Amino acid sequence: MHSSCSLLVLLLPPLLLLVATTGPAGALSEEEKHMMVELHNLYRAQVSPPAANMLQMRWDEELAAFAKAYAQQCVWGHNKERGRRGENLFAITDGLDVPLAMEEWHHEHEHYNLSAATCAAGQMCGHYTQVVWARTERIGCGSHFCEKLQGVDETNIHLLVCNYEPPGNVKGQRPYQEGTPCSQCSSGYRCKNSLCGESGNPSEAQKKLRICLT
């Protein structure tokens, strides 16, 4: 356990993060959904060393509904029925904070060795590697306010669940291929802000997201 005057962080393996802070209570809003996609793509575009095959992430409502349904169970642990879906969890008291969740997940890059595809002893890297897993291109998240979160002593917690397809964190594999950005985009994809994005006309959801981010 690590504590400071403003933040209490508790890490539970694997891929679990619990943060206590202050702020107004709230659920996952449309703006927060857009922010989640934006921040994933920002971190993916800025990986170091750069990625040659990093796909652009987009929102998936089916994954979001799946994540929301599991969040409503108020369990501090991975969904054992998630099938072929990646998953990151984050819990926070007194109000959901999407940028903080992303910051905490991304912060694990300091402990990850890309060349060896390993995490430093005693550290966690699974949140980070899922965020930057090159072949993952769909994300859906859901949150729920839990008066009691099973497996945690604290009460009144917002649980955030994010599910990913295709899933990341395949044992023994690197999250992405090093190289010039977009130099290994698959057929049907074109370079968009150092990420491999699907070609063709944007969907209505993508149009709304662009407007939101402008």
Accessible surface in RSA format (square Angstrom, percent):
REM  Atomic radii and reference values for relative SASA: ProtOr
REM  Chains: A
REM  Algorithm: Lee & Richards
REM  Probe-radius: 1.40
REM  Slices: 20
REM RES _ NUM      All-atoms   Total-Side   Main-Chain    Non-polar    All polar
REM                ABS   REL    ABS   REL    ABS   REL    ABS   REL    ABS   REL
RES MET A   1   174.06  90.1  90.77  60.1  83.29 198.3  68.00  57.8 106.07 140.5
RES HIS A   2   121.30  66.3 117.04  81.3   4.27  10.9  81.32  83.8  39.99  46.5
RES SER A   3    78.61  66.4  57.80  77.1  20.82  48.0  21.27  45.3  57.34  80.3
RES SER A   4    62.98  53.2  33.46  44.7  29.52  68.0  42.06  89.6  20.92  29.3
RES CYS A   5   141.17 106.8  92.07 102.7  49.10 115.4  52.17 132.2  89.00  96.0
RES SER A   6    87.19  73.7  63.90  85.3  23.29  53.7  49.13 104.6  38.06  53.3
RES LEU A   7    46.35  25.8  42.90  30.7   3.45   8.7  44.68  31.4   1.67   4.5
RES LEU A   8    57.22  31.9  55.69  39.8   1.53   3.8  55.69  39.1   1.53   4.1
RES VAL A   9    19.45  12.8  17.57  15.9   1.88   4.5  17.57  15.3   1.88   5.1
RES LEU A  10    42.21  23.5  42.02  30.1   0.20   0.5  42.07  29.5   0.14   0.4
RES LEU A  11    83.53  46.5  64.10  45.9  19.43  48.8  64.10  45.0  19.43  52.3
RES LEU A  12    51.31  28.6  51.31  36.7   0.00   0.0  51.31  36.0   0.00   0.0
RES PRO A  13   105.69  77.0  88.87  81.0  16.82  61.1  88.87  73.4  16.82 104.5
RES PRO A  14    88.07  64.2  86.23  78.6   1.84   6.7  88.07  72.7   0.00   0.0
RES LEU A  15    27.65  15.4  27.33  19.6   0.32   0.8  27.33  19.2   0.32   0.9
RES LEU A  16     8.66   4.8   8.66   6.2   0.00   0.0   8.66   6.1   0.00   0.0
RES LEU A  17     2.73   1.5   2.73   2.0   0.00   0.0   2.73   1.9   0.00   0.0
RES LEU A  18     7.89   4.4   7.31   5.2   0.58   1.5   7.31   5.1   0.58   1.6
RES VAL A  19     0.01   0.0   0.00   0.0   0.01   0.0   0.01   0.0   0.00   0.0
RES ALA A  20    28.83  26.5  24.44  37.7   4.39  10.0  24.55  34.6   4.28  11.3
RES THR A  21    33.07  23.5  24.71  25.1   8.36  19.9   9.85  13.2  23.21  35.1
RES THR A  22   121.06  86.1 102.70 104.1  18.36  43.8  71.60  96.2  49.45  74.8
RES GLY A  23    37.07  45.7   0.00   N/A  37.07  45.7  24.37  66.9  12.70  28.4
RES PRO A  24   123.13  89.7 105.09  95.8  18.04  65.6 116.94  96.5   6.19  38.5
RES ALA A  25    77.67  71.4  47.75  73.7  29.93  68.1  47.94  67.5  29.74  78.8
RES GLY A  26    33.82  41.7   0.00   N/A  33.82  41.7  33.47  91.9   0.35   0.8
RES ALA A  27    70.57  64.9  55.29  85.3  15.28  34.8  56.45  79.5  14.11  37.4
RES LEU A  28    24.98  13.9   6.79   4.9  18.19  45.7   6.82   4.8  18.16  48.9
RES SER A  29    52.22  44.1  42.71  57.0   9.51  21.9  47.30 100.7   4.92   6.9
RES GLU A  30   106.38  61.1 102.29  77.4   4.09   9.7  61.72 119.4  44.66  36.5
RES GLU A  31   112.31  64.5 107.38  81.2   4.93  11.7  30.92  59.8  81.39  66.4
RES GLU A  32    33.06  19.0  33.06  25.0   0.00   0.0  11.59  22.4  21.47  17.5
RES LYS A  33    35.95  17.5  35.59  21.8   0.35   0.8  11.28  10.2  24.66  26.3
RES HIS A  34    40.28  22.0  40.15  27.9   0.13   0.3  22.33  23.0  17.95  20.9
RES MET A  35    49.56  25.7  47.99  31.8   1.57   3.7  47.43  40.3   2.13   2.8
RES MET A  36     0.29   0.1   0.29   0.2   0.00   0.0   0.29   0.2   0.00   0.0
RES VAL A  37     1.35   0.9   1.35   1.2   0.00   0.0   1.35   1.2   0.00   0.0
RES GLU A  38    69.87  40.1  66.35  50.2   3.52   8.4  14.70  28.4  55.17  45.0
RES LEU A  39    29.07  16.2  29.07  20.8   0.00   0.0  29.07  20.4   0.00   0.0
RES HIS A  40     0.00   0.0   0.00   0.0   0.00   0.0   0.00   0.0   0.00   0.0
RES ASN A  41    21.95  15.1  20.94  20.2   1.01   2.4  12.79  30.8   9.15   8.8
RES LEU A  42    79.63  44.3  73.74  52.8   5.89  14.8  78.95  55.4   0.69   1.8
RES TYR A  43    37.12  17.3  36.97  21.0   0.15   0.4  15.13  11.4  21.99  27.1
RES ARG A  44     1.27   0.5   0.00   0.0   1.27   3.0   0.00   0.0   1.27   0.8
RES ALA A  45    33.69  31.0  13.96  21.5  19.73  44.9  14.96  21.1  18.74  49.6
RES GLN A  46   116.05  64.9  90.31  66.0  25.75  61.3  37.97  80.8  78.08  59.2
RES VAL A  47    11.31   7.4   1.28   1.2  10.03  24.2   4.88   4.2   6.43  17.4
RES SER A  48   100.50  84.9  72.47  96.7  28.03  64.6  36.17  77.0  64.34  90.1
RES PRO A  49    51.81  37.8  48.85  44.5   2.97  10.8  51.80  42.8   0.02   0.1
RES PRO A  50    63.60  46.4  62.77  57.2   0.83   3.0  63.60  52.5   0.00   0.0
RES ALA A  51     4.71   4.3   1.38   2.1   3.33   7.6   1.38   1.9   3.33   8.8
RES ALA A  52     0.05   0.0   0.05   0.1   0.00   0.0   0.05   0.1   0.00   0.0
RES ASN A  53    33.86  23.4  29.65  28.7   4.21  10.1   9.80  23.6  24.07  23.3
RES MET A  54     1.73   0.9   0.65   0.4   1.07   2.6   0.65   0.6   1.07   1.4
RES LEU A  55    22.43  12.5  22.43  16.0   0.00   0.0  22.43  15.8   0.00   0.0
RES GLN A  56    48.59  27.2  42.87  31.3   5.72  13.6   5.77  12.3  42.82  32.5
RES MET A  57     3.34   1.7   0.00   0.0   3.34   7.9   0.00   0.0   3.34   4.4
RES ARG A  58    67.09  28.2  66.59  33.9   0.50   1.2  24.83  33.9  42.26  25.6
RES TRP A  59    51.94  20.8  28.48  13.8  23.46  55.1  28.48  15.2  23.46  38.1
RES ASP A  60    29.47  20.6  25.52  25.4   3.95   9.3   5.74  13.5  23.74  23.7
RES GLU A  61   106.06  60.9  98.00  74.1   8.06  19.2  63.88 123.6  42.18  34.4
RES GLU A  62   148.49  85.3 138.40 104.7  10.10  24.0  55.82 108.0  92.67  75.7
RES LEU A  63     4.84   2.7   4.40   3.1   0.44   1.1   4.75   3.3   0.09   0.2
RES ALA A  64     6.90   6.3   5.79   8.9   1.11   2.5   6.04   8.5   0.86   2.3
RES ALA A  65    65.37  60.1  52.47  81.0  12.90  29.3  60.27  84.9   5.11  13.5
RES PHE A  66    53.38  26.7  46.02  28.5   7.35  19.1  51.52  31.2   1.86   5.3
RES ALA A  67     0.00   0.0   0.00   0.0   0.00   0.0   0.00   0.0   0.00   0.0
RES LYS A  68    71.23  34.7  71.23  43.7   0.00   0.0  52.08  46.9  19.15  20.4
RES ALA A  69    55.02  50.6  48.99  75.6   6.03  13.7  50.24  70.8   4.78  12.7
RES TYR A  70    13.12   6.1  11.97   6.8   1.15   3.0   9.78   7.3   3.34   4.1
RES ALA A  71     0.00   0.0   0.00   0.0   0.00   0.0   0.00   0.0   0.00   0.0
RES GLN A  72    94.00  52.6  74.99  54.8  19.01  45.3  15.75  33.5  78.25  59.3
RES GLN A  73   114.40  64.0  90.24  66.0  24.16  57.5  33.78  71.9  80.63  61.1
RES CYS A  74    19.90  15.1  18.44  20.6   1.46   3.4   8.70  22.1  11.20  12.1
RES VAL A  75    39.50  26.0  39.50  35.8   0.00   0.0  39.50  34.3   0.00   0.0
RES TRP A  76    20.08   8.1   2.58   1.2  17.50  41.1   2.58   1.4  17.50  28.4
RES GLY A  77    16.24  20.0   0.00   N/A  16.24  20.0  16.24  44.6   0.00   0.0
RES HIS A  78    30.20  16.5  16.70  11.6  13.50  34.5  16.70  17.2  13.50  15.7
RES ASN A  79    13.53   9.3  13.22  12.8   0.32   0.8   0.32   0.8  13.22  12.8
RES LYS A  80   194.56  94.9 159.65  98.0  34.91  83.1 107.25  96.5  87.31  93.0
RES GLU A  81   143.44  82.3 126.63  95.8  16.81  40.0  57.59 111.4  85.85  70.1
RES ARG A  82    69.67  29.3  69.67  35.5   0.00   0.0   5.30   7.2  64.37  39.0
RES GLY A  83    61.20  75.5   0.00   N/A  61.20  75.5  40.39 110.8  20.81  46.6
RES ARG A  84   185.49  77.9 176.52  90.0   8.97  21.4  81.64 111.6 103.84  62.9
RES ARG A  85    67.02  28.1  62.82  32.0   4.20  10.0   2.11   2.9  64.91  39.3
RES GLY A  86     7.32   9.0   0.00   N/A   7.32   9.0   7.32  20.1   0.00   0.0
RES GLU A  87     4.29   2.5   0.48   0.4   3.81   9.1   0.35   0.7   3.94   3.2
RES ASN A  88     0.00   0.0   0.00   0.0   0.00   0.0   0.00   0.0   0.00   0.0
RES LEU A  89     0.05   0.0   0.05   0.0   0.00   0.0   0.05   0.0   0.00   0.0
RES PHE A  90     0.00   0.0   0.00   0.0   0.00   0.0   0.00   0.0   0.00   0.0
RES ALA A  91     0.00   0.0   0.00   0.0   0.00   0.0   0.00   0.0   0.00   0.0
RES ILE A  92     0.16   0.1   0.16   0.1   0.00   0.0   0.16   0.1   0.00   0.0
RES THR A  93    17.42  12.4  17.34  17.6   0.08   0.2  13.69  18.4   3.72   5.6
RES ASP A  94    69.00  48.3  61.69  61.4   7.31  17.3  15.46  36.4  53.54  53.4
RES GLY A  95     6.06   7.5   0.00   N/A   6.06   7.5   2.13   5.9   3.93   8.8
RES LEU A  96    20.80  11.6   0.71   0.5  20.09  50.5   0.71   0.5  20.09  54.1
RES ASP A  97    53.53  37.5  49.55  49.3   3.99   9.4  12.33  29.0  41.20  41.1
RES VAL A  98     1.16   0.8   0.11   0.1   1.06   2.5   0.11   0.1   1.06   2.9
RES PRO A  99    63.55  46.3  60.44  55.1   3.11  11.3  60.88  50.3   2.67  16.6
RES LEU A 100    26.53  14.8  24.42  17.5   2.12   5.3  25.95  18.2   0.58   1.6
RES ALA A 101     0.00   0.0   0.00   0.0   0.00   0.0   0.00   0.0   0.00   0.0
RES MET A 102     0.11   0.1   0.11   0.1   0.00   0.0   0.11   0.1   0.00   0.0
RES GLU A 103   101.65  58.4 100.21  75.8   1.44   3.4  27.18  52.6  74.47  60.8
RES GLU A 104    29.83  17.1  25.36  19.2   4.47  10.6   1.20   2.3  28.63  23.4
RES TRP A 105     0.00   0.0   0.00   0.0   0.00   0.0   0.00   0.0   0.00   0.0
RES HIS A 106    38.79  21.2  38.79  27.0   0.00   0.0  19.76  20.4  19.03  22.1
RES HIS A 107    88.76  48.5  85.99  59.8   2.78   7.1  51.88  53.5  36.89  42.9
RES GLU A 108    12.16   7.0  12.16   9.2   0.00   0.0  10.38  20.1   1.78   1.5
RES HIS A 109    76.47  41.8  67.86  47.2   8.61  22.0  43.47  44.8  33.00  38.4
RES GLU A 110   109.21  62.7  71.99  54.5  37.21  88.6  28.44  55.0  80.76  65.9
RES HIS A 111    54.51  29.8  46.32  32.2   8.20  21.0  31.86  32.8  22.66  26.4
RES TYR A 112    37.02  17.3  15.23   8.7  21.79  56.7  13.06   9.8  23.96  29.5
RES ASN A 113    77.33  53.3  71.16  68.8   6.17  14.8  21.47  51.7  55.86  54.0
RES LEU A 114    18.29  10.2  13.44   9.6   4.86  12.2  13.44   9.4   4.86  13.1
RES SER A 115    79.65  67.3  64.63  86.3  15.02  34.6  32.78  69.8  46.87  65.7
RES ALA A 116    58.25  53.6  33.15  51.2  25.10  57.1  43.64  61.5  14.61  38.7
RES ALA A 117    29.41  27.0   9.57  14.8  19.84  45.1   9.57  13.5  19.84  52.5
RES THR A 118    73.07  52.0  67.89  68.8   5.19  12.4  59.96  80.5  13.12  19.8
RES CYS A 119    45.88  34.7  22.13  24.7  23.75  55.8  22.60  57.3  23.28  25.1
RES ALA A 120    50.51  46.4  35.18  54.3  15.33  34.9  47.08  66.3   3.43   9.1
RES ALA A 121   105.07  96.6  70.11 108.2  34.97  79.5  80.66 113.6  24.41  64.7
RES GLY A 122    86.28 106.4   0.00   N/A  86.28 106.4  43.88 120.4  42.39  94.9
RES GLN A 123    84.35  47.2  64.38  47.1  19.96  47.5   3.58   7.6  80.77  61.3
RES MET A 124    30.11  15.6  23.80  15.7   6.31  15.0  26.28  22.3   3.83   5.1
RES CYS A 125     8.46   6.4   4.78   5.3   3.68   8.7   4.78  12.1   3.68   4.0
RES GLY A 126    17.51  21.6   0.00   N/A  17.51  21.6  11.73  32.2   5.78  12.9
RES HIS A 127     0.00   0.0   0.00   0.0   0.00   0.0   0.00   0.0   0.00   0.0
RES TYR A 128    14.35   6.7  14.35   8.2   0.00   0.0   2.36   1.8  11.98  14.8
RES THR A 129    10.45   7.4  10.45  10.6   0.00   0.0   6.89   9.3   3.56   5.4
RES GLN A 130     1.81   1.0   1.81   1.3   0.00   0.0   0.29   0.6   1.52   1.2
RES VAL A 131     0.00   0.0   0.00   0.0   0.00   0.0   0.00   0.0   0.00   0.0
RES VAL A 132     0.00   0.0   0.00   0.0   0.00   0.0   0.00   0.0   0.00   0.0
RES TRP A 133     5.23   2.1   5.23   2.5   0.00   0.0   3.48   1.9   1.75   2.8
RES ALA A 134     0.98   0.9   0.98   1.5   0.00   0.0   0.98   1.4   0.00   0.0
RES ARG A 135   120.46  50.6 118.92  60.6   1.54   3.7  56.76  77.6  63.70  38.6
RES THR A 136     0.00   0.0   0.00   0.0   0.00   0.0   0.00   0.0   0.00   0.0
RES GLU A 137    21.01  12.1  21.01  15.9   0.00   0.0   0.00   0.0  21.01  17.2
RES ARG A 138    56.50  23.7  56.50  28.8   0.00   0.0  10.69  14.6  45.81  27.8
RES ILE A 139     0.00   0.0   0.00   0.0   0.00   0.0   0.00   0.0   0.00   0.0
RES GLY A 140     0.00   0.0   0.00   N/A   0.00   0.0   0.00   0.0   0.00   0.0
RES CYS A 141     2.20   1.7   0.02   0.0   2.18   5.1   0.02   0.1   2.18   2.4
RES GLY A 142     3.32   4.1   0.00   N/A   3.32   4.1   3.32   9.1   0.00   0.0
RES SER A 143     2.14   1.8   0.74   1.0   1.39   3.2   0.00   0.0   2.14   3.0
RES HIS A 144    56.64  31.0  52.69  36.6   3.94  10.1  35.98  37.1  20.66  24.0
RES PHE A 145    85.34  42.7  72.70  45.0  12.64  32.9  72.70  44.1  12.64  36.2
RES CYS A 146     1.28   1.0   0.00   0.0   1.28   3.0   1.27   3.2   0.01   0.0
RES GLU A 147   128.17  73.6 120.84  91.4   7.33  17.4  34.89  67.5  93.28  76.2
RES LYS A 148   113.23  55.2 102.03  62.6  11.20  26.7  91.45  82.3  21.78  23.2
RES LEU A 149     0.03   0.0   0.00   0.0   0.03   0.1   0.00   0.0   0.03   0.1
RES GLN A 150   117.80  65.9 111.94  81.8   5.86  14.0  37.82  80.5  79.98  60.7
RES GLY A 151    65.43  80.7   0.00   N/A  65.43  80.7  36.12  99.1  29.31  65.7
RES VAL A 152     7.25   4.8   1.81   1.6   5.44  13.1   6.25   5.4   1.00   2.7
RES ASP A 153   138.52  97.0 117.32 116.8  21.19  50.1  34.83  82.0 103.69 103.4
RES GLU A 154    65.23  37.4  56.87  43.0   8.36  19.9  36.74  71.1  28.49  23.3
RES THR A 155    76.98  54.8  65.62  66.5  11.37  27.1  40.99  55.1  35.99  54.4
RES ASN A 156    71.29  49.2  70.69  68.3   0.60   1.4  12.02  28.9  59.27  57.3
RES ILE A 157     0.02   0.0   0.02   0.0   0.00   0.0   0.02   0.0   0.00   0.0
RES HIS A 158     6.82   3.7   6.82   4.7   0.00   0.0   5.91   6.1   0.91   1.1
RES LEU A 159     0.05   0.0   0.05   0.0   0.00   0.0   0.05   0.0   0.00   0.0
RES LEU A 160     0.00   0.0   0.00   0.0   0.00   0.0   0.00   0.0   0.00   0.0
RES VAL A 161     0.00   0.0   0.00   0.0   0.00   0.0   0.00   0.0   0.00   0.0
RES CYS A 162     0.00   0.0   0.00   0.0   0.00   0.0   0.00   0.0   0.00   0.0
RES ASN A 163     0.02   0.0   0.02   0.0   0.00   0.0   0.00   0.0   0.02   0.0
RES TYR A 164     0.00   0.0   0.00   0.0   0.00   0.0   0.00   0.0   0.00   0.0
RES GLU A 165    41.69  23.9  41.69  31.5   0.00   0.0   5.28  10.2  36.41  29.7
RES PRO A 166    54.04  39.4  51.09  46.6   2.95  10.7  54.04  44.6   0.00   0.0
RES PRO A 167    24.23  17.7  18.19  16.6   6.04  21.9  18.19  15.0   6.04  37.5
RES GLY A 168    11.38  14.0   0.00   N/A  11.38  14.0   0.00   0.0  11.38  25.5
RES ASN A 169    57.37  39.6  29.11  28.1  28.27  68.1  29.79  71.7  27.58  26.7
RES VAL A 170    60.24  39.6  52.46  47.5   7.77  18.7  57.21  49.7   3.03   8.2
RES LYS A 171   204.11  99.6 174.88 107.3  29.23  69.6 126.49 113.9  77.62  82.7
RES GLY A 172    73.36  90.5   0.00   N/A  73.36  90.5  35.72  98.0  37.63  84.3
RES GLN A 173    81.95  45.8  71.37  52.2  10.58  25.2  29.61  63.0  52.34  39.7
RES ARG A 174   101.68  42.7  88.85  45.3  12.83  30.5  23.71  32.4  77.97  47.3
RES PRO A 175     3.24   2.4   0.29   0.3   2.94  10.7   0.30   0.2   2.94  18.3
RES TYR A 176     9.15   4.3   3.12   1.8   6.03  15.7   6.65   5.0   2.50   3.1
RES GLN A 177    84.76  47.4  82.35  60.2   2.41   5.7  12.36  26.3  72.40  54.9
RES GLU A 178    60.87  34.9  52.35  39.6   8.52  20.3  15.97  30.9  44.90  36.7
RES GLY A 179    30.05  37.1   0.00   N/A  30.05  37.1  28.34  77.8   1.71   3.8
RES THR A 180    96.86  68.9  87.71  88.9   9.15  21.8  53.99  72.5  42.87  64.8
RES PRO A 181    50.04  36.5  40.02  36.5  10.02  36.4  40.02  33.0  10.02  62.3
RES CYS A 182    20.93  15.8   6.52   7.3  14.41  33.9   6.86  17.4  14.06  15.2
RES SER A 183    70.83  59.8  30.27  40.4  40.56  93.4  37.23  79.3  33.60  47.1
RES GLN A 184    98.06  54.8  78.37  57.3  19.69  46.9  31.78  67.6  66.29  50.3
RES CYS A 185    35.49  26.8   8.84   9.9  26.65  62.6   9.06  23.0  26.43  28.5
RES SER A 186    68.93  58.2  57.78  77.1  11.15  25.7  29.75  63.4  39.17  54.9
RES SER A 187   117.30  99.1  81.70 109.0  35.59  82.0  56.62 120.6  60.68  85.0
RES GLY A 188    49.68  61.3   0.00   N/A  49.68  61.3  34.23  93.9  15.45  34.6
RES TYR A 189    52.89  24.7  34.33  19.5  18.56  48.3  20.06  15.1  32.83  40.5
RES ARG A 190   129.66  54.4 124.26  63.3   5.39  12.8  51.95  71.0  77.71  47.1
RES CYS A 191    69.80  52.8  45.12  50.3  24.69  58.0  26.15  66.3  43.65  47.1
RES LYS A 192    46.68  22.8  40.92  25.1   5.76  13.7  27.09  24.4  19.58  20.9
RES ASN A 193   129.20  89.1 105.83 102.3  23.37  56.3  34.02  81.9  95.18  92.0
RES SER A 194    44.42  37.5  35.83  47.8   8.59  19.8   3.88   8.3  40.54  56.8
RES LEU A 195     2.85   1.6   2.72   1.9   0.13   0.3   2.85   2.0   0.00   0.0
RES CYS A 196     1.18   0.9   0.64   0.7   0.54   1.3   0.00   0.0   1.18   1.3
RES GLY A 197     1.29   1.6   0.00   N/A   1.29   1.6   1.29   3.5   0.00   0.0
RES GLU A 198    75.96  43.6  68.04  51.5   7.92  18.9  19.64  38.0  56.33  46.0
RES SER A 199    58.41  49.4  35.90  47.9  22.51  51.9  28.05  59.7  30.36  42.5
RES GLY A 200    57.63  71.1   0.00   N/A  57.63  71.1  38.54 105.8  19.10  42.8
RES ASN A 201   148.50 102.4 119.52 115.5  28.97  69.8  25.95  62.4 122.55 118.5
RES PRO A 202    45.95  33.5  34.31  31.3  11.63  42.3  37.53  31.0   8.42  52.3
RES SER A 203    56.63  47.9  45.62  60.9  11.01  25.4  50.83 108.2   5.80   8.1
RES GLU A 204   112.87  64.8 108.55  82.1   4.32  10.3  59.08 114.3  53.79  43.9
RES ALA A 205    65.17  59.9  57.22  88.3   7.95  18.1  61.13  86.1   4.05  10.7
RES GLN A 206    51.39  28.7  49.31  36.0   2.08   5.0  21.33  45.4  30.07  22.8
RES LYS A 207    86.02  42.0  84.58  51.9   1.44   3.4  42.54  38.3  43.48  46.3
RES LYS A 208   129.42  63.1 125.20  76.8   4.22  10.1  69.32  62.4  60.10  64.0
RES LEU A 209    29.36  16.4  29.36  21.0   0.00   0.0  29.36  20.6   0.00   0.0
RES ARG A 210   137.26  57.6 134.72  68.7   2.54   6.0  68.03  93.0  69.23  42.0
RES ILE A 211   131.53  74.8 120.27  89.6  11.26  27.2 122.58  88.3   8.95  24.3
RES CYS A 212    60.03  45.4  28.25  31.5  31.78  74.7  17.48  44.3  42.55  45.9
RES LEU A 213    74.83  41.7  43.05  30.8  31.77  79.9  47.23  33.2  27.60  74.3
RES THR A 214   151.60 107.8  89.61  90.8  61.99 147.7 101.52 136.4  50.07  75.7
END  Absolute sums over single chains surface
CHAIN  1 A    10872.3       8578.6       2293.7       5750.3       5122.0
END  Absolute sums over all chains
TOTAL         10872.3       8578.6       2293.7       5750.3       5122.0
